[in-house]
């Protein structure tokens, strides 16, 4: 009668003991139980079983959880890949924390940044470097990732003719650049430029290589059969999305390699931050998706350093192979932490099947305020508990009180929908040797804001990597980037000229040009 919101029935004892190991992430908490506030801990003793951090904008998921993951994992010597949607928020934390906590690493880690907005503060990395590709299926995967990032609706239409056609065509171009002159021109910008040449030039060149002949047969059939409208549609659906990515700055970052993407190599540990920009998220997201898919393949191997993949604002990027990474990377010491706002966001951008796999295979879950279906799903996940009910009947003669018990939600959806900033519900997973009796929590994550402010006041900005100065000390950034852009265009013109000359002089291939 006095507890109209049923707070007492829905409060429960939580973990009060700190359980730390060489991999763990530990967050101090305050929780309400038996009419008073208690001190507790959220112990993520096995971060390799993956973590989801949910919450509407402003619920505190980055401040309370994601930032703590970055800091504690750097202190424990993890190599790290961070997708920083609002660059440089997370990157600045990672850079400064790495500079101040290098004693957790046996080999001093290197800090790398990929940032298309400011080439001065960006390293260069070619995500389709020939060393990364051993088979045409690698080229297909790169093309697939790019196309689905540029066209999010295609995720729901995989296998359709007009979805697969552009992917196949772009994959053939990537693999051609891999085998031409041993991959000398195998970069993403060269592939875009080659795709944008006349198809009357491109098709003869590609089909002159036996390993690409069968791959391109649907296009050749349309061309030779006179189905020009169909062919134009197939090619346009590849050219139009990719033409959005033609940018001198993007070409500059993606056309050379200053480091490799094997971030968890024990001899060369790396902390890599890739920065997006909310104003250009569709274009940058496609390019960054390519780095994602390449890194996932390279880090998910045995015998490497423990590593962490932190993706804040996951739905802004299509991360191919995410469900597989969560399911298989545990044994290879890869800790995945995904931040997003709502399950419906994930379903919208990843499709129903893949979203369900991601949601259901994650071992650790943190949720700030969420509403609707997400709150219901979480409430079901946390289960039910025996609760007391008191009912009072009043009639003319007497007042009767009856007390009964029933199973009811431990944390009902209405509680999850009304969580205060900094309050989180969720559950953690444990290990054989480290049993956690109470895995579910409903608590405020305690952040020492004074300590955070002191740290931030001493933060250094990410240093300038390329100063773009000529011999006289003048700034030549624009010119250097433009020269690189022009050079890529010239390279592709020369490739086409040389290859058409080779075909014209070969009696066995001459017929390709005539057709």
C-alpha positions as CSV (number, residue, x, y, z in Angstrom):
1,X,0.0,0.0,0.0
2,X,2.8,2.4,0.8
3,X,5.1,1.3,-2.1
4,X,3.0,2.2,-5.2
5,X,5.9,1.6,-7.6
6,X,6.7,-1.8,-6.1
7,X,10.3,-0.7,-5.5
8,X,10.9,-3.0,-2.6
9,X,9.7,-6.1,-4.4
10,X,11.8,-5.3,-7.4
11,X,15.0,-4.5,-5.5
12,X,17.4,-7.4,-5.0
13,X,20.8,-8.2,-3.6
14,X,23.6,-7.7,-6.1
15,X,27.3,-8.5,-6.4
16,X,29.3,-6.7,-3.7
17,X,32.6,-8.4,-4.2
18,X,35.3,-7.2,-6.6
19,X,36.3,-10.1,-8.9
20,X,39.3,-9.2,-10.9
21,X,41.5,-11.1,-13.3
22,X,44.0,-10.3,-16.1
23,X,41.2,-9.8,-18.7
24,X,38.3,-8.4,-16.6
25,X,36.5,-5.0,-16.7
26,X,35.2,-4.0,-13.3
27,X,32.7,-1.2,-12.7
28,X,31.8,0.1,-9.1
29,X,28.1,0.6,-8.5
30,X,25.5,1.8,-6.0
31,X,22.2,-0.2,-5.8
32,X,19.1,0.0,-3.7
33,X,18.1,-3.0,-1.5
34,X,16.2,-3.3,1.8
35,X,15.4,0.5,2.0
36,X,19.0,1.7,1.7
37,X,21.7,2.2,-0.9
38,X,24.5,-0.4,-1.0
39,X,28.0,-0.5,-2.7
40,X,28.6,-3.2,-5.3
41,X,30.5,-4.2,-8.4
42,X,29.7,-5.2,-11.9
43,X,32.4,-7.8,-12.7
44,X,32.9,-8.6,-16.4
45,X,35.3,-11.4,-15.8
46,X,35.0,-12.8,-19.3
47,X,34.8,-9.9,-21.8
48,X,35.5,-12.4,-24.7
49,X,31.9,-13.5,-24.5
50,X,31.0,-10.0,-26.1
51,X,29.3,-7.0,-24.6
52,X,26.3,-5.0,-25.7
53,X,25.8,-1.5,-24.3
54,X,22.2,-0.1,-25.0
55,X,20.6,3.2,-24.2
56,X,18.8,6.1,-25.7
57,X,20.9,9.2,-26.5
58,X,22.1,10.8,-23.3
59,X,21.6,7.7,-21.1
60,X,25.3,7.6,-20.2
61,X,26.4,4.5,-22.1
62,X,29.7,6.0,-23.5
63,X,30.6,7.9,-20.3
64,X,29.8,5.1,-17.9
65,X,30.6,2.0,-19.8
66,X,32.5,2.4,-23.2
67,X,35.1,4.8,-21.8
68,X,35.8,2.5,-18.9
69,X,36.2,-0.4,-21.3
70,X,38.8,1.5,-23.2
71,X,40.7,2.7,-20.2
72,X,40.8,-0.6,-18.3
73,X,41.6,-2.7,-21.3
74,X,44.6,-0.5,-22.2
75,X,45.8,-0.8,-18.6
76,X,45.7,-4.6,-19.0
77,X,47.7,-4.6,-22.2
78,X,45.0,-5.2,-24.9
79,X,45.6,-4.3,-28.5
80,X,42.6,-2.3,-29.6
81,X,40.4,-1.3,-32.6
82,X,38.0,1.6,-31.9
83,X,35.3,2.8,-34.3
84,X,34.9,6.4,-33.2
85,X,31.7,7.8,-34.7
86,X,32.1,11.2,-33.2
87,X,35.8,11.5,-33.8
88,X,38.0,12.4,-31.8
89,X,36.0,11.7,-28.6
90,X,37.1,8.1,-28.0
91,X,40.4,8.4,-29.9
92,X,41.6,11.2,-27.6
93,X,40.8,9.0,-24.5
94,X,42.6,6.0,-26.0
95,X,45.7,8.0,-27.1
96,X,46.2,9.7,-23.8
97,X,45.5,6.6,-21.7
98,X,47.9,4.6,-23.9
99,X,50.7,7.2,-23.4
100,X,50.2,7.1,-19.6
101,X,49.8,3.3,-19.2
102,X,52.3,1.4,-21.3
103,X,53.5,-0.8,-18.4
104,X,50.7,-3.3,-19.2
105,X,52.4,-4.2,-22.5
106,X,55.4,-6.5,-23.1
107,X,56.0,-4.6,-26.4
108,X,55.2,-0.9,-26.5
109,X,52.1,-0.5,-28.6
110,X,51.9,1.9,-31.6
111,X,48.9,4.3,-32.0
112,X,47.4,4.7,-35.5
113,X,44.5,6.8,-36.7
114,X,42.4,6.7,-39.9
115,X,40.6,10.0,-40.4
116,X,39.4,11.2,-43.8
117,X,38.5,14.7,-42.5
118,X,41.9,15.8,-41.5
119,X,44.8,14.1,-43.4
120,X,47.3,15.8,-41.1
121,X,46.1,13.6,-38.3
122,X,45.6,10.4,-40.3
123,X,47.9,7.5,-41.2
124,X,47.5,5.9,-44.6
125,X,46.3,2.4,-45.0
126,X,45.2,0.4,-48.1
127,X,42.4,-2.0,-47.0
128,X,42.7,-4.1,-50.1
129,X,46.5,-4.5,-50.0
130,X,47.6,-7.4,-52.1
131,X,49.2,-9.1,-49.1
132,X,45.7,-9.4,-47.5
133,X,44.2,-11.2,-50.5
134,X,45.0,-14.8,-51.3
135,X,41.9,-15.7,-53.2
136,X,39.2,-14.2,-55.4
137,X,36.7,-14.8,-52.5
138,X,38.7,-12.1,-50.5
139,X,38.0,-9.6,-53.4
140,X,34.3,-10.6,-53.3
141,X,34.1,-10.0,-49.6
142,X,35.6,-6.5,-50.0
143,X,33.2,-5.6,-52.8
144,X,30.3,-7.0,-50.8
145,X,31.2,-4.9,-47.7
146,X,31.5,-1.7,-49.7
147,X,28.3,-2.1,-51.6
148,X,26.2,-3.0,-48.6
149,X,27.6,-0.1,-46.7
150,X,26.7,2.3,-49.5
151,X,23.2,0.7,-50.0
152,X,21.9,-0.3,-46.6
153,X,18.6,-1.5,-48.1
154,X,20.6,-4.2,-50.0
155,X,21.2,-6.0,-46.7
156,X,17.5,-7.3,-46.9
157,X,17.9,-8.2,-50.6
158,X,21.1,-10.3,-50.7
159,X,21.0,-12.7,-53.6
160,X,18.9,-10.5,-55.9
161,X,20.2,-10.1,-59.5
162,X,20.7,-6.3,-59.3
163,X,22.4,-6.6,-55.9
164,X,24.8,-9.4,-56.8
165,X,25.7,-8.0,-60.2
166,X,27.5,-4.9,-59.1
167,X,29.2,-6.8,-56.3
168,X,30.5,-9.4,-58.8
169,X,31.7,-6.7,-61.2
170,X,33.6,-4.8,-58.5
171,X,35.1,-8.0,-57.1
172,X,36.4,-8.9,-60.5
173,X,38.0,-5.4,-60.8
174,X,39.7,-5.8,-57.4
175,X,41.0,-9.2,-58.2
176,X,42.2,-8.0,-61.6
177,X,44.3,-5.3,-59.9
178,X,45.6,-8.0,-57.5
179,X,46.9,-10.2,-60.3
180,X,48.1,-7.3,-62.6
181,X,51.8,-6.6,-62.1
182,X,51.7,-8.6,-58.8
183,X,49.3,-6.1,-57.2
184,X,51.3,-2.9,-57.8
185,X,48.1,-0.9,-58.4
186,X,45.9,-2.9,-56.0
187,X,44.3,-0.1,-54.0
188,X,40.7,0.9,-53.4
189,X,41.0,4.3,-55.4
190,X,42.5,2.5,-58.4
191,X,39.5,0.0,-58.3
192,X,37.0,2.9,-58.3
193,X,38.8,4.6,-61.2
194,X,39.0,1.4,-63.3
195,X,35.3,0.8,-62.7
196,X,34.5,4.2,-64.1
197,X,36.2,3.6,-67.4
198,X,34.1,2.7,-70.5
199,X,32.8,-0.8,-70.2
200,X,33.9,-1.4,-73.9
201,X,37.4,-1.1,-72.6
202,X,37.1,-2.8,-69.2
203,X,35.3,-6.0,-70.2
204,X,37.9,-7.1,-72.8
205,X,40.7,-6.5,-70.3
206,X,39.0,-8.5,-67.5
207,X,37.9,-11.4,-69.7
208,X,41.4,-11.8,-71.2
209,X,42.3,-13.4,-67.8
210,X,41.1,-17.0,-67.6
211,X,40.3,-16.7,-63.8
212,X,37.9,-13.8,-64.4
213,X,36.3,-15.1,-67.6
214,X,33.7,-17.3,-65.9
215,X,33.2,-14.7,-63.1
216,X,32.0,-12.1,-65.7
217,X,30.0,-14.4,-67.9
218,X,26.6,-12.9,-67.0
219,X,27.9,-9.5,-68.2
220,X,29.5,-10.9,-71.3
221,X,26.3,-12.8,-72.2
222,X,24.3,-9.5,-71.9
223,X,26.9,-7.6,-74.0
224,X,27.3,-10.2,-76.7
225,X,23.5,-10.9,-76.8
226,X,22.7,-7.2,-77.3
227,X,20.9,-6.8,-74.0
228,X,22.3,-3.3,-73.6
229,X,19.6,-1.9,-71.3
230,X,20.2,-4.8,-68.8
231,X,23.9,-4.3,-69.0
232,X,23.7,-0.6,-68.5
233,X,21.5,-1.2,-65.4
234,X,24.0,-3.8,-64.0
235,X,27.0,-1.4,-64.5
236,X,25.1,1.7,-63.3
237,X,24.2,0.0,-60.0
238,X,27.9,-0.5,-59.4
239,X,29.1,2.9,-60.6
240,X,26.5,5.2,-59.1
241,X,27.0,4.3,-55.4
242,X,30.8,4.1,-55.7
243,X,31.1,7.5,-57.5
244,X,30.0,9.0,-54.1
245,X,33.3,8.0,-52.7
246,X,35.5,9.8,-55.3
247,X,37.3,12.3,-53.1
248,X,41.0,13.4,-53.1
249,X,41.2,13.1,-49.3
250,X,39.7,9.6,-49.3
251,X,42.0,8.5,-52.1
252,X,45.0,9.9,-50.2
253,X,44.3,7.9,-47.0
254,X,43.4,4.6,-48.9
255,X,46.1,4.5,-51.6
256,X,49.2,3.6,-49.5
257,X,50.0,1.6,-46.4
258,X,52.0,2.9,-43.5
259,X,51.0,0.0,-41.2
260,X,49.3,-3.4,-41.4
261,X,45.9,-4.2,-39.9
262,X,47.0,-7.2,-37.8
263,X,46.5,-5.1,-34.6
264,X,47.0,-8.0,-32.2
265,X,50.4,-9.2,-33.6
266,X,52.4,-9.8,-30.4
267,X,55.5,-8.3,-31.9
268,X,53.7,-5.1,-33.1
269,X,50.7,-4.4,-30.9
270,X,48.6,-1.5,-32.2
271,X,45.8,0.7,-31.0
272,X,43.9,1.7,-34.1
273,X,41.2,4.4,-34.1
274,X,39.1,5.0,-37.2
275,X,37.1,8.2,-37.2
276,X,33.7,8.8,-38.8
277,X,31.9,12.1,-39.2
278,X,28.1,12.3,-38.5
279,X,27.7,14.7,-41.5
280,X,29.3,12.3,-44.0
281,X,28.6,9.0,-42.3
282,X,27.3,7.1,-45.4
283,X,30.3,7.8,-47.5
284,X,32.9,7.4,-44.8
285,X,31.0,4.4,-43.3
286,X,31.4,2.5,-46.5
287,X,35.2,2.9,-46.6
288,X,35.5,2.2,-42.9
289,X,33.4,-0.9,-43.3
290,X,36.2,-2.2,-45.5
291,X,38.7,-1.8,-42.7
292,X,36.3,-3.5,-40.3
293,X,35.9,-6.6,-42.4
294,X,39.6,-6.9,-43.1
295,X,40.5,-6.5,-39.4
296,X,38.0,-9.1,-38.3
297,X,39.6,-11.6,-40.5
298,X,43.1,-10.8,-39.4
299,X,42.6,-10.7,-35.6
300,X,40.4,-13.8,-35.3
301,X,43.5,-16.1,-35.3
302,X,45.2,-18.3,-32.7
303,X,48.4,-17.3,-30.9
304,X,47.8,-13.6,-31.0
305,X,47.7,-10.9,-28.3
306,X,44.5,-10.3,-26.5
307,X,42.5,-7.7,-28.3
308,X,39.4,-5.6,-28.1
309,X,37.0,-4.4,-30.8
310,X,35.0,-1.4,-29.6
311,X,32.2,-0.2,-31.9
312,X,30.2,2.8,-30.6
313,X,27.1,3.7,-32.6
314,X,27.2,0.3,-34.4
315,X,24.2,0.9,-36.8
316,X,26.1,3.8,-38.5
317,X,28.3,1.2,-40.2
318,X,27.7,-2.2,-41.8
319,X,30.1,-4.6,-40.1
320,X,30.2,-7.8,-42.2
321,X,30.8,-10.9,-40.2
322,X,29.9,-9.4,-36.8
323,X,27.7,-12.4,-35.8
324,X,30.5,-14.8,-36.7
325,X,33.1,-12.7,-34.8
326,X,31.0,-12.8,-31.6
327,X,30.4,-16.6,-32.0
328,X,34.0,-17.7,-32.7
329,X,36.4,-15.0,-31.4
330,X,36.1,-16.0,-27.7
331,X,38.8,-18.7,-28.0
332,X,41.1,-16.3,-29.8
333,X,40.9,-13.7,-27.0
334,X,39.0,-11.1,-28.9
335,X,36.7,-8.9,-26.7
336,X,33.9,-7.3,-28.7
337,X,32.0,-4.3,-27.2
338,X,29.1,-2.9,-29.2
339,X,27.3,0.3,-28.4
340,X,23.9,1.3,-29.9
341,X,20.6,2.7,-28.9
342,X,17.9,0.1,-29.5
343,X,17.4,-3.4,-30.9
344,X,15.1,-2.0,-33.6
345,X,18.1,0.0,-34.9
346,X,20.0,-3.2,-35.4
347,X,17.1,-5.0,-37.1
348,X,16.7,-2.0,-39.5
349,X,20.3,-2.0,-40.6
350,X,21.4,-5.6,-40.3
351,X,18.2,-7.5,-41.1
352,X,16.1,-9.5,-38.8
353,X,18.1,-12.8,-38.9
354,X,21.6,-11.3,-38.3
355,X,20.3,-8.9,-35.6
356,X,18.7,-11.8,-33.7
357,X,22.0,-13.7,-33.8
358,X,23.9,-10.7,-32.4
359,X,21.4,-10.1,-29.7
360,X,21.2,-13.7,-28.6
361,X,24.9,-14.7,-28.6
362,X,26.2,-11.9,-26.5
363,X,27.2,-12.8,-22.9
364,X,27.3,-9.4,-21.2
365,X,24.6,-6.8,-21.5
366,X,24.3,-3.2,-20.2
367,X,21.2,-1.2,-20.8
368,X,20.4,2.4,-19.8
369,X,17.0,3.8,-20.6
370,X,15.3,1.9,-23.5
371,X,11.6,1.7,-24.4
372,X,9.1,-0.5,-26.3
373,X,10.1,-3.9,-27.6
374,X,13.7,-3.6,-26.4
375,X,12.6,-3.0,-22.8
376,X,10.2,-6.1,-23.1
377,X,13.0,-8.3,-24.5
378,X,15.4,-7.3,-21.8
379,X,12.8,-7.8,-19.0
380,X,12.2,-11.4,-20.3
381,X,16.0,-12.0,-20.4
382,X,16.3,-11.0,-16.7
383,X,13.5,-13.5,-15.7
384,X,11.0,-13.5,-12.8
385,X,11.2,-13.6,-9.1
386,X,8.9,-14.5,-6.2
387,X,7.1,-11.3,-5.0
388,X,4.8,-10.7,-2.1
389,X,1.3,-9.2,-2.7
390,X,-0.9,-7.9,0.1
391,X,-4.6,-7.3,-0.4
392,X,-7.0,-5.7,2.1
393,X,-10.8,-6.3,2.0
394,X,-13.0,-3.9,4.0
395,X,-16.7,-4.7,4.7
396,X,-19.2,-3.5,7.4
397,X,-18.1,-6.0,10.0
398,X,-14.3,-6.3,9.7
399,X,-11.1,-5.7,7.7
400,X,-9.4,-8.8,6.3
401,X,-5.8,-8.8,5.1
402,X,-4.4,-11.5,2.9
403,X,-0.8,-12.0,1.7
404,X,0.1,-14.1,-1.2
405,X,3.1,-14.6,-3.5
406,X,3.5,-14.8,-7.2
407,X,6.2,-14.9,-9.8
408,X,6.7,-11.5,-11.5
409,X,9.3,-9.7,-13.6
410,X,12.5,-9.0,-11.7
411,X,13.0,-5.8,-13.7
412,X,9.7,-4.9,-15.6
413,X,9.8,-3.0,-18.9
414,X,8.3,0.1,-17.2
415,X,11.4,0.3,-14.9
416,X,13.8,0.0,-17.9
417,X,11.8,2.7,-19.7
418,X,12.3,5.1,-16.9
419,X,15.9,4.6,-15.9
420,X,17.8,7.7,-14.8
421,X,21.0,8.8,-16.5
422,X,23.8,6.7,-15.2
423,X,21.5,3.9,-14.0
424,X,21.9,0.6,-15.8
425,X,20.3,-2.8,-15.8
426,X,21.9,-5.9,-17.3
427,X,23.6,-9.2,-16.7
428,X,27.2,-10.6,-16.9
429,X,28.5,-14.0,-17.7
430,X,31.0,-15.9,-15.5
431,X,33.8,-18.6,-15.9
432,X,34.2,-22.2,-14.6
433,X,36.7,-21.0,-12.0
434,X,35.0,-17.7,-11.2
435,X,31.4,-18.2,-10.4
436,X,29.1,-15.2,-10.1
437,X,26.0,-16.1,-8.1
438,X,24.1,-12.9,-8.9
439,X,24.7,-12.1,-12.5
440,X,21.8,-9.6,-13.0
441,X,22.2,-6.0,-11.8
442,X,20.1,-2.9,-11.5
443,X,22.4,-0.2,-10.3
444,X,24.0,3.2,-10.8
445,X,27.5,2.9,-12.3
446,X,29.7,5.1,-10.1
447,X,32.0,7.3,-12.2
448,X,34.6,9.4,-10.3
449,X,33.8,12.7,-12.3
450,X,36.5,14.7,-10.5
451,X,39.1,12.1,-11.5
452,X,37.8,12.2,-15.1
453,X,38.0,16.0,-15.2
454,X,41.5,16.0,-13.8
455,X,42.6,13.4,-16.5
456,X,40.8,15.3,-19.3
457,X,42.5,18.6,-18.2
458,X,45.9,17.0,-19.0
459,X,44.9,15.4,-22.3
460,X,47.0,16.1,-25.3
461,X,45.4,16.3,-28.7
462,X,46.2,13.6,-31.2
463,X,49.5,14.7,-32.7
464,X,50.0,15.8,-36.3
465,X,51.2,12.8,-38.3
466,X,51.9,14.5,-41.7
467,X,52.8,18.2,-41.7
468,X,52.6,18.5,-45.5
469,X,55.5,21.1,-45.6
470,X,57.6,21.5,-48.7
471,X,61.4,22.2,-48.6
472,X,60.7,25.9,-47.9
473,X,58.4,25.2,-45.0
474,X,55.2,26.1,-46.9
475,X,52.0,24.2,-46.5
476,X,51.4,22.0,-49.5
477,X,48.6,19.7,-48.2
478,X,46.1,20.5,-50.9
479,X,48.6,20.2,-53.7
480,X,50.1,16.9,-52.4
481,X,46.6,15.3,-52.1
482,X,45.5,16.6,-55.5
483,X,48.7,15.3,-57.1
484,X,48.1,11.8,-55.6
485,X,44.5,12.0,-57.0
486,X,45.7,12.9,-60.4
487,X,48.4,10.2,-60.3
488,X,45.8,7.5,-59.6
489,X,43.7,8.7,-62.6
490,X,46.9,8.6,-64.8
491,X,47.8,5.1,-63.6
492,X,44.4,3.7,-64.6
493,X,44.5,5.4,-68.0
494,X,47.9,3.9,-68.6
495,X,46.8,0.4,-67.4
496,X,43.8,0.5,-69.9
497,X,46.1,1.7,-72.7
498,X,48.7,-1.0,-72.1
499,X,46.2,-3.8,-71.7
500,X,44.2,-2.9,-74.8
501,X,47.5,-2.8,-76.7
502,X,48.4,-6.3,-75.4
503,X,45.0,-7.7,-76.4
504,X,45.2,-6.2,-79.9
505,X,48.6,-7.8,-80.5
506,X,47.5,-11.2,-79.3
507,X,45.9,-13.4,-82.0
508,X,44.0,-15.4,-79.4
509,X,42.5,-12.4,-77.7
510,X,42.0,-10.0,-80.6
511,X,38.3,-11.1,-80.9
512,X,37.5,-9.6,-77.5
513,X,38.0,-6.1,-78.8
514,X,36.2,-6.6,-82.0
515,X,33.1,-7.8,-80.2
